[in-house]
């Protein structure tokens, strides 16, 4: 599951959270973690898988705090992969 795809879908479906995400992105701002978690919750609730890889979230301690507040033990972040790469390699 790619977080950007979830945000795009919420925006296309014109959900309340999607409207907030659209406003933030159109202003060049980050979508608040609380809203990202709300959108994720909408997508996760329809899945039957017990293990899910989410690309692009969480990225910060604030994201983790929002995750824990929203899901309150329903889902657990077991691993967070961090790949470090020098700028020239990325380019």
C-alpha positions, 0 to 999 in steps of 0.5 A: 500500500503506497500512502500517496495512492491512498491520499489520491484516492481519498481526494478523488472520492472527495471524502472529508479527509480527502478535501483536507488533503487536497487543500493542504497539497494545493497549498504546498503543505504536508497533510497532517498526520491525523488526516493521513491516519484517517485515510489509512484507516479507511483503506485498512478497514476493508482489507483482510490481510493481517500483514501490510507494508505501507510505503511512505508512512510513518516518517517521523515520531509525530507520525508514530504518535498520530498512528498510535492515537488513531489505531490505539493498538488495532495495528502495530508497526513492527518494522520500519525500513530506512534506506540511506543512499548518497545523493549521487546514487539517488540521481 
